[in-house]
């Protein structure tokens, strides 16, 4: 499976933009963290909760040289959730990235919060 362009929800776009303003990190970096937070959550996100009115991000921008790692993470999560990868790969990637914005935003006030987040999530 290969990632397609990912269309964020308007809310996710706004939240990642606010994180960028707070930290100076690009939205693509924050979205990677958000995706990982969502993947760590055992519940399955509902793709219907996220509109498609936000910006599009190319996979090469979003994941950079680590696209294969994120691909493997998504495939593993789909398998864990019992979802068909061919049918749900793109839908659920978008849902996890959007849900991740909601999980990440309240935890990040400035750049130092990413260090705290990493330390907390490794435990």
VMD Tcl script that draws the C-alpha trace (Angstrom):
set ca {
  {0.00 0.00 0.00}
  {1.08 3.51 -0.70}
  {-0.17 6.70 0.91}
  {-2.19 9.13 -1.20}
  {-2.60 12.83 -0.55}
  {-4.14 13.22 2.87}
  {-6.94 15.73 3.26}
  {-7.13 17.03 6.82}
  {-10.31 18.10 8.51}
  {-10.65 21.83 8.96}
  {-10.30 21.39 12.73}
  {-7.13 19.27 12.41}
  {-5.65 21.85 10.04}
  {-6.40 24.59 12.57}
  {-5.01 22.62 15.52}
  {-1.79 21.65 13.74}
  {-1.45 25.29 12.64}
  {-1.81 26.44 16.26}
  {0.83 23.93 17.35}
  {3.11 25.29 14.62}
  {2.55 28.82 15.94}
  {3.32 27.71 19.51}
  {6.42 25.66 18.69}
  {7.80 26.69 15.31}
  {7.61 23.06 14.14}
  {6.02 22.40 10.78}
  {2.54 20.92 10.72}
  {3.94 17.79 9.12}
  {6.10 17.09 12.19}
  {3.18 17.67 14.56}
  {0.95 15.46 12.42}
  {3.47 12.63 12.75}
  {3.26 12.93 16.54}
  {-0.52 13.15 16.35}
  {-0.71 10.04 14.20}
  {1.42 8.10 16.68}
  {-0.71 9.26 19.64}
  {-3.83 8.13 17.84}
  {-2.30 4.78 16.89}
  {-1.41 4.23 20.54}
  {-5.06 4.75 21.56}
  {-6.77 1.35 21.59}
  {-10.11 2.69 20.36}
  {-10.85 2.88 16.64}
  {-11.43 6.42 15.35}
  {-14.61 7.11 13.41}
  {-13.63 8.56 10.01}
  {-17.08 10.15 9.68}
  {-16.24 12.53 12.55}
  {-13.69 14.37 10.37}
  {-14.68 16.56 7.44}
  {-12.48 16.88 4.38}
  {-12.44 20.67 4.19}
  {-8.86 21.18 5.36}
  {-5.62 21.30 3.43}
  {-4.11 18.39 1.54}
  {-0.70 17.10 2.50}
  {1.47 15.02 0.21}
  {2.83 11.85 1.82}
  {6.38 12.86 0.90}
  {5.93 16.08 2.91}
  {4.03 14.49 5.76}
  {6.27 11.48 6.33}
  {9.50 12.42 4.58}
  {12.09 9.67 4.38}
  {10.20 7.67 7.01}
  {7.14 6.96 4.87}
  {7.78 3.19 4.94}
  {7.79 3.17 8.74}
  {4.44 4.98 8.94}
  {3.09 2.67 6.26}
  {4.03 -0.36 8.36}
  {2.52 1.23 11.49}
  {-0.78 1.80 9.68}
  {-0.88 -1.71 8.23}
  {-0.20 -3.19 11.66}
  {-2.94 -1.10 13.25}
  {-5.46 -2.06 10.57}
  {-4.63 -5.72 11.15}
  {-5.02 -5.26 14.92}
  {-8.40 -3.58 14.38}
  {-9.54 -6.31 11.98}
  {-9.97 -3.87 9.08}
  {-9.24 -4.68 5.45}
  {-6.13 -2.71 4.46}
  {-7.20 -2.28 0.84}
  {-10.50 -0.74 1.87}
  {-9.49 1.24 4.96}
  {-5.80 2.21 4.58}
  {-6.39 5.78 3.38}
  {-9.60 6.38 5.31}
  {-8.12 5.31 8.62}
  {-4.80 7.07 8.07}
  {-6.72 10.32 7.69}
  {-8.90 9.53 10.71}
  {-5.87 8.80 12.89}
  {-4.08 11.99 11.82}
  {-7.19 14.07 12.50}
  {-7.87 12.40 15.84}
  {-4.21 12.86 16.70}
  {-4.56 16.63 16.34}
  {-7.22 16.57 19.05}
  {-5.00 14.46 21.31}
  {-1.84 16.50 20.74}
  {-3.12 20.07 20.88}
  {-3.89 20.34 24.61}
  {-0.52 18.82 25.48}
  {1.65 21.28 23.54}
  {2.09 24.87 24.67}
  {5.68 25.33 23.50}
  {8.53 23.33 22.00}
  {9.67 21.93 25.36}
  {6.36 20.10 25.72}
  {7.42 17.71 22.95}
  {10.25 16.50 25.18}
  {7.79 15.96 28.03}
  {5.44 14.15 25.65}
  {8.21 11.83 24.46}
  {9.28 11.03 28.02}
  {5.67 10.38 29.11}
  {4.76 8.20 26.14}
  {7.89 6.06 26.42}
  {6.88 4.96 29.90}
}
mol new
graphics top color blue
foreach p $ca { graphics top sphere $p radius 0.5 }
foreach p [lrange $ca 0 end-1] q [lrange $ca 1 end] { graphics top cylinder $p $q radius 0.2 }
display resetview
